[in-house]
Structure formats: C-alpha cells, structure tokens
Amino acid sequence: MDVKKVGVLGCGLMGSGIAQVCATAGLAVTVLEVEQKFLDRGFAGIEKSLAKFAERPPEKGGITAQQKDAIRARLKGTTNKADLADSDIVIEAIIENVEEKKKMYASLDGVVKKDAIFASNTSSISITELLTATKRPERFVGLHFFNPVPLMKLVEVVRTIATANDVYDMAYEFAKKLGKVPVRTSDKTGFIVNRLLVPYLLDAVRAYEEGAGSIEDIDNAMKLGCGYPMGPFTLLDFVGLDTTYYITHVMYDEFKERRFASPPLLRRLVMAGWYGRKSGKGFYDYADPDNPRANQL
Ligand SMILES: NC(=O)c1ccc[n+]([C@@H]2O[C@H](COP(=O)([O-])OP(=O)(O)OC[C@H]3O[C@@H](n4cnc5c(N)ncnc54)[C@H](O)[C@@H]3O)[C@@H](O)[C@H]2O)c1
C-alpha cells in the first residue's frame, strides 16, 4: 500500500508537527481535534514554523512561498471522525492518557477503512495495550516522533508481537518518506531513547542531591565533557519535570528498577508546581528566559 492520505489525531505540540511534516512530504493530511479552537491554535503553530522554513535557504531545508502555500493546502482540520474514513494511516498524538487513547481507537476502528494502519506517538504507554481497543492488532504500530517534529530527524518505529511484518515495513518506509531517520524497536516501555535517557537524567538529579556538583557545573560538565548539546538540568526543564515524573512512574512500574524511580527532589519540584521552562521555574528560573539562573535547591 502506498500511503497518500494521513489522518492525525490531536493538533497539540506533536500532532501539529506530525501533520506539518506529512504535508511537507506531499501527503494529504486531515487532523482531528475535539474543538475548533485547538485546531486554530495548532494551525497557527504550523503557520509560524512554515514561515521560518520559508526564511531558510533551500540547502538548509528552506521552502519557497509557493511550496509553503501548497503544504498549507494539503492540510485540513476537522472535529468529525468520519472525515478520517479513507486515511491510509492514522497517527494518534492525543493526550498521554491510556483510557482516552483506547476510547479514541475503539471509536475509529469501525470508521476508518479496514486496511489502514493505526499508529501511536505515545512516549510511554504500551502499544500492545492500545491495540487491544481495536479489531486490527496486526495493523498497529508505534511511530514515536521527537519534539520539535519538523526539526528532529529520529522516529522510533515500534513493533508489537501482533504487528504483521508487511505493516511494520510499511511504517518504517513511511517514516523514511517523511525525511526522517527511522530506527527499529520493540514495545518495551521507553523504547530506545527514553530507556537510556531517563535513567541518565534521574542520575543527574541524584548526583546533585548527593553533592557531586552544582546545577550549572553538572550541566557544563556534560556539555563540555561529553559534547552533549545541553546539560541534563537544562534538558529536564525543557522536557517538563511533570512529564518526566509521569514517565518515571510508567517505567518503574514496568521494570521495577531503581534507576527508573523518581529521586525525591524531582517529586518535590513537581509538587511545588515547578515544571521547568513552561511554568517559569524548575531547576532554573526563567524570569529572564534568555538568561536562566540556576535555583538553589
Ligand atoms: N511533548 C513531547 O515532547 C512528546 C514527544 C514524543 C511523544 N509525545 C507524545 O505525543 C502525544 C501528544 O503529546 P503533546 O505533547 O502533543 O500533547 P498536547 O497536550 O500538546 O496535545 C494533545 C492534543 O490532543 C488533543 N486531544 C485530546 N483528546 C482528544 C481527542 N479525544 N480527540 C482529538 N484530540 C484530542 C488535545 O486537545 C490537544 O490539543 C502524547 O502521547 C505524548 O506522550 C510527546
């Protein structure tokens, strides 16, 4: 099957980015949201991102004004599930809530054509649990994109024990068609990236708790000593401490290993509502967003 029509569920941070890269790759995209205002917000974000690409030279991924208009024309928003009926692939990027996602898949299963592929962009929920909500377990995969989707090259393509080989191959090729670099992984919580990244981030918090160094010094050490683009505390504040805290629960629940458990300091920050960049405070204070200052914790 050649994918020509894509359905995207949710037009938030990830859904809008996924819709944008699919339309940029020449595919017709229909994005489903619960309310028009969320579509408006998501499409405004896409417009802004496309405007930035239009300012770039072609050798750096830049697009012309005509290309921008053509991409925009391939994108449609809807609040009606029936508009997804003839999608070749449906990529779900709604809130990270297992019941909401299962409800969504169950309601779409009878609406979207039978041979369409269902994919989830979940970061931490089991793909196998999600596919139980449908009658198409063999046509179900994970497609885990990274934020910001138009810029981040990686897609983790997640196979479950029920996924058919040809469906998995199609999903892998589809990610390539979007200009991404796919990697193959299986349905184990955290896939590849979060399985390795989350324990590292939590270890940084523990190192700070145990007095190994200050927040800035640990960040600088990992940036300059390992060549990482940002230190662990800067990254934690960027990802969101609430999101990270949530993921630690799912991962600890799956593996029962201390390295996935939340350190007390992370929990305290989340209880206090210090979620990182998005709330103005986390390991750093963002009163002046261009010049964050480490908090004394
Ligand atoms: N934020 C990240 O860095 C990141 C990275 C990779 C994967 N993910 C995953 O992507 C998914 C979406 O995350 P996000 O950060 O874009 O969240 P978000 O809150 O920005 O967007 C979620 C959107 O889904 C919409 N929505 C909720 N219920 C819906 C429904 N029933 N039908 C249609 N739309 C519905 C909401 O209105 C919202 O606009 C989650 O599963 C998350 O784990 C997030």
The ligand as an SDF file (V2000), in Angstrom:
LIG
                    3D

 44 48  0  0  0  0  0  0  0  0999 V2000
    5.7100   16.5760   24.0250 N   0  0  0  0  0  0  0  0  0  0  0  0
    6.7070   15.7720   23.6510 C   0  0  0  0  0  0  0  0  0  0  0  0
    7.9000   16.1330   23.7030 O   0  0  0  0  0  0  0  0  0  0  0  0
    6.3900   14.3930   23.0940 C   0  0  0  0  0  0  0  0  0  0  0  0
    7.3770   13.6830   22.4090 C   0  0  0  0  0  0  0  0  0  0  0  0
    7.0780   12.4290   21.8460 C   0  0  0  0  0  0  0  0  0  0  0  0
    5.7940   11.9020   22.0280 C   0  0  0  0  0  0  0  0  0  0  0  0
    4.8510   12.6100   22.7150 N   0  0  0  0  0  0  0  0  0  0  0  0
    3.5010   12.0250   22.8370 C   0  0  0  0  0  0  0  0  0  0  0  0
    2.6380   12.6540   21.9110 O   0  0  0  0  0  0  0  0  0  0  0  0
    1.2960   12.6900   22.4300 C   0  0  0  0  0  0  0  0  0  0  0  0
    0.7940   14.1230   22.4100 C   0  0  0  0  0  0  0  0  0  0  0  0
    1.6490   14.9160   23.2040 O   0  0  0  0  0  0  0  0  0  0  0  0
    1.6810   16.5080   23.0270 P   0  0  0  0  0  0  0  0  0  0  0  0
    2.8880   16.9660   23.7550 O   0  0  0  0  0  0  0  0  0  0  0  0
    1.4590   16.8870   21.6180 O   0  0  0  0  0  0  0  0  0  0  0  0
    0.3820   16.9260   23.8670 O   0  0  0  0  0  0  0  0  0  0  0  0
   -0.5140   18.2370   23.7380 P   0  0  0  0  0  0  0  0  0  0  0  0
   -1.2370   18.3670   25.0340 O   0  0  0  0  0  0  0  0  0  0  0  0
    0.2860   19.3870   23.2160 O   0  0  0  0  0  0  0  0  0  0  0  0
   -1.5750   17.8590   22.5860 O   0  0  0  0  0  0  0  0  0  0  0  0
   -2.5830   16.9080   22.7480 C   0  0  0  0  0  0  0  0  0  0  0  0
   -3.7570   17.3470   21.8870 C   0  0  0  0  0  0  0  0  0  0  0  0
   -4.6930   16.2820   21.8060 O   0  0  0  0  0  0  0  0  0  0  0  0
   -5.9780   16.8370   21.8130 C   0  0  0  0  0  0  0  0  0  0  0  0
   -6.9390   15.8160   22.2060 N   0  0  0  0  0  0  0  0  0  0  0  0
   -7.1560   15.3270   23.4250 C   0  0  0  0  0  0  0  0  0  0  0  0
   -8.1320   14.3890   23.3780 N   0  0  0  0  0  0  0  0  0  0  0  0
   -8.5090   14.3020   22.0940 C   0  0  0  0  0  0  0  0  0  0  0  0
   -9.4550   13.5180   21.4050 C   0  0  0  0  0  0  0  0  0  0  0  0
  -10.2130   12.6340   22.0470 N   0  0  0  0  0  0  0  0  0  0  0  0
   -9.5620   13.7030   20.0620 N   0  0  0  0  0  0  0  0  0  0  0  0
   -8.7810   14.5720   19.3920 C   0  0  0  0  0  0  0  0  0  0  0  0
   -7.8780   15.3530   20.0150 N   0  0  0  0  0  0  0  0  0  0  0  0
   -7.7410   15.2020   21.3420 C   0  0  0  0  0  0  0  0  0  0  0  0
   -5.9000   17.9980   22.7710 C   0  0  0  0  0  0  0  0  0  0  0  0
   -6.9430   18.9470   22.5350 O   0  0  0  0  0  0  0  0  0  0  0  0
   -4.5090   18.5460   22.4690 C   0  0  0  0  0  0  0  0  0  0  0  0
   -4.5580   19.5890   21.5040 O   0  0  0  0  0  0  0  0  0  0  0  0
    1.3670   12.0240   23.7940 C   0  0  0  0  0  0  0  0  0  0  0  0
    1.0300   10.6740   23.6710 O   0  0  0  0  0  0  0  0  0  0  0  0
    2.8390   12.1840   24.1790 C   0  0  0  0  0  0  0  0  0  0  0  0
    3.2880   11.1680   25.0540 O   0  0  0  0  0  0  0  0  0  0  0  0
    5.1110   13.8460   23.2440 C   0  0  0  0  0  0  0  0  0  0  0  0
  1  2  1  0
  2  3  2  0
  2  4  1  0
  4  5  1  0
  4 44  2  0
  5  6  2  0
  6  7  1  0
  7  8  2  0
  8  9  1  0
  8 44  1  0
  9 10  1  0
  9 42  1  0
 10 11  1  0
 11 12  1  0
 11 40  1  0
 12 13  1  0
 13 14  1  0
 14 15  2  0
 14 16  1  0
 14 17  1  0
 17 18  1  0
 18 19  2  0
 18 20  1  0
 18 21  1  0
 21 22  1  0
 22 23  1  0
 23 24  1  0
 23 38  1  0
 24 25  1  0
 25 26  1  0
 25 36  1  0
 26 27  1  0
 26 35  1  0
 27 28  2  0
 28 29  1  0
 29 30  1  0
 29 35  2  0
 30 31  1  0
 30 32  2  0
 32 33  1  0
 33 34  2  0
 34 35  1  0
 36 37  1  0
 36 38  1  0
 38 39  1  0
 40 41  1  0
 40 42  1  0
 42 43  1  0
M  CHG  2   8   1  16  -1
M  END
$$$$
